[in-house]
Amino acid sequence: MGIEQIAGALLNVSGVTSIVGARRAVAQLPQGTAMPAIVYDVVSTMPVITMNAASGPQLLISRVQVTALADNSDGVQTLLTAVMAAMNLKSGTYSGSVVASVVRDLRTQITKDNEAGVWYASQDFIVHWYE
């Protein structure tokens, strides 16, 4: 499995799904999706090179960005709080892959897109996982 499936599994918890239901998408929401919703995307993935080139599973580091969208800024904040609880400081097996750690990283300001009439903000997570 890949990092997109891992992120999807991490976000598939009642704290998130009770707010957005099935309105979760990789990279882009379908046109006309009701709010609130989340979009997650893999910004980058890099292998961790071992000094002795030992065989075994390859450790990778991925940056996953989760964007919360809602009708108002409070809705974005509520959703980002749920996303943080679902992902930050997690480890274990998700979607068949072993995850060593998930740690929050950068977060953007809550902003309104006046053309779309939606509020949004993003939270990045650094995921260490085995391929």
MOJOHU-V477779 format. One record per residue. N is the residue number from 1. RES is the residue in one letter. BURIAL is + if it has 9 or more other C-alpha atoms within 8 Angstrom, else -. Layout:
BEGIN
n = <N & N>
res = <RES & RES>
burial = <BURIAL & BURIAL>
END
This chain:
BEGIN
n = <1 & 2 & 3 & 4 & 5 & 6 & 7 & 8 & 9 & 10 & 11 & 12 & 13 & 14 & 15 & 16 & 17 & 18 & 19 & 20 & 21 & 22 & 23 & 24 & 25 & 26 & 27 & 28 & 29 & 30 & 31 & 32 & 33 & 34 & 35 & 36 & 37 & 38 & 39 & 40 & 41 & 42 & 43 & 44 & 45 & 46 & 47 & 48 & 49 & 50 & 51 & 52 & 53 & 54 & 55 & 56 & 57 & 58 & 59 & 60 & 61 & 62 & 63 & 64 & 65 & 66 & 67 & 68 & 69 & 70 & 71 & 72 & 73 & 74 & 75 & 76 & 77 & 78 & 79 & 80 & 81 & 82 & 83 & 84 & 85 & 86 & 87 & 88 & 89 & 90 & 91 & 92 & 93 & 94 & 95 & 96 & 97 & 98 & 99 & 100 & 101 & 102 & 103 & 104 & 105 & 106 & 107 & 108 & 109 & 110 & 111 & 112 & 113 & 114 & 115 & 116 & 117 & 118 & 119 & 120 & 121 & 122 & 123 & 124 & 125 & 126 & 127 & 128 & 129 & 130 & 131>
res = <M & G & I & E & Q & I & A & G & A & L & L & N & V & S & G & V & T & S & I & V & G & A & R & R & A & V & A & Q & L & P & Q & G & T & A & M & P & A & I & V & Y & D & V & V & S & T & M & P & V & I & T & M & N & A & A & S & G & P & Q & L & L & I & S & R & V & Q & V & T & A & L & A & D & N & S & D & G & V & Q & T & L & L & T & A & V & M & A & A & M & N & L & K & S & G & T & Y & S & G & S & V & V & A & S & V & V & R & D & L & R & T & Q & I & T & K & D & N & E & A & G & V & W & Y & A & S & Q & D & F & I & V & H & W & Y & E>
burial = <- & - & - & + & + & + & + & - & + & + & + & - & + & - & + & + & + & - & - & + & - & - & + & + & + & + & - & - & + & - & - & - & - & - & + & + & + & + & + & + & + & + & - & - & + & - & - & - & - & - & - & - & - & - & - & - & - & - & + & + & + & + & + & + & + & + & + & + & + & + & + & - & + & - & + & + & + & - & + & + & - & + & + & + & - & + & + & + & - & + & + & - & - & + & - & - & + & + & + & + & + & + & + & + & - & - & - & - & - & + & - & + & + & - & - & - & - & + & + & + & + & + & + & + & + & + & + & + & + & + & +>
END
